[in-house]
Amino acid sequence: MFRLDKENRERYTKNILNALYENDKEEFRESYLELHPSDQVDIFITLDKEGRERVYMFLEPKEFAVIFSGLYFIHQQVCIEELSDEYSSKMLNNMFTDDTVNFLKRINQEEAKHILDNMEKEKAEKIQVILDYDLETAGSVMTYEYITAFPEETAENVLDKIRREGSDAEIVYYTYVIDRKGYLMGVVTLKKLIIADPNDAVRDIMHKHIVSIPADMGQEDVGKIVQKYDLLAVPVVTEQNHLLGIITVDDVMDIIELQTTKSFGEFSTVKDATETDTSAFTAAKKRAPWIVFLMFAGLITSGVIGQFEETLESVVVLAAFMPMLMDSGGNVGTQSLAVSVRGLALGTIDVKDLWRMIRKEFSTGFLIGFVCMVLISILILIFYGNIMLGVVVGLSILVTLSISAVIGLTFPLILNKLKFDPAIASGPFITTINDIIALMIYFSIATTFMNYL
């Protein structure tokens, strides 16, 4: 398999494109199929319609299935619209089950049914079983392409089976041991099969204490289990331990990426609106409620300023430091928020350690605030020549950053305790809260020292 790098990419790609557009099928196939599938995808997505149609002609459906699996959904849609029903059905029949399911889940039900009707009956039935699982469960991302063996088989027999069936399996490192009724008994690794005596029975070399998961387990929990036990795949079983399928590490990575994208969307108050193929109307509809809410929350900030109007009119220069104070409080609060949300997501936050964490975040905010207080006080003394103004602004930033750090940490924990998604405690939301607190602290201190300013 040939891999493109910075030195040969341009030259090699040019040769492939020349062969494609000059209708040199043999040269194209020889050069293109020699590439790593990821590099094949990179070249394919640069082609125009004419180029794509030539690729369909030059490659067999089974060969193009590898490329199709690696495409983003938006490109897959284009291909399905351009391909004939016969070609697309043969292509999907040669794809791994989970990759086919991932595509079918994202298109409308009518189109998915049409595609399934054109596929091989046995394959379509297996896919339909997976499609019937809830989207957020383990069952919806499992695959059927794996190697199984019976406990009485020998190591030599299983290795022969891997050689015969390995090309059609998603993973060959694990062989799952089942009885004649399909109940999971254990797992044996490829390494164990290779180093074992060829005549050893699988039952004597298999690992019996196997980690498995139910089909209705949440996908996020699946990711945690695979990460905890350092697995390349995890079997999915019924309550009676009947083997249903497996979930491979590449699908777990997709789950983690999806969860990260989802959490990022929630963190920035654009939940479900972070997909690049989302329409402008849909994205606006999902973002608008939070934006409107934060807009009205911002009116509270205006109200705080109004309450201290006399103080502000008496010492107009106070207004110059309001943006700096609010930004600093929001930044520190958002940093603590990230620590809290990450800890909750990874399950590393223990209620017993809550006060220790609060003390730590308060101390962190205090130390950052102290450094900022010293610096801003010196700058104000130099540029404004007013030491008391420096004291007011310095004390304000010290108290603000100390409290903001604690709020950023505890707010997600409170939401989690109330059974709300802690990621709702997004950056903009925490920033708005800290803006209000920062201004109240600032003007309260300024009012106290009014006679000295």
ABEGO torsion letter per residue (X at the ends): XBBBBAAAAAAAAAAAAAAAAAGBAAAAAAAAAABBAAAAAAAAAABBAAAAAAAAAABBAAAAAAAAAABBAAAAAAAAAABBAAAAAAAAAABBAAAAAAAAAABBAAAAAAAAAABBAAAAAAAAAAAABBAABAAAABBABBBBBBAABBAAAAAAAAAAAAAABABAABBBBBBAAGBBAEBBBAAAAAABBAABBAAAABBABBBBBBAABBAAAAAAAAAAAGBABBBBBBAAGBBAEBBBAAAAAAAAAAAAAAAAAAAAGABGAABAABBAAAAAAAAAAAAAAAAAAAAAAAAAAAAAAAAAAABAAAAAAAAAAAAAAAAAAAAAAAAAAAAAAAGABBAAAAAAAAAAAAAAAAAAAAAAAAAAAAAAAAAAGBAAAAAAAAAAAAAAAAAAAAAAAAAAAAAAAAGBBAAABBAAAAAAAAAAAAAAAAAAAAAAAAAAX
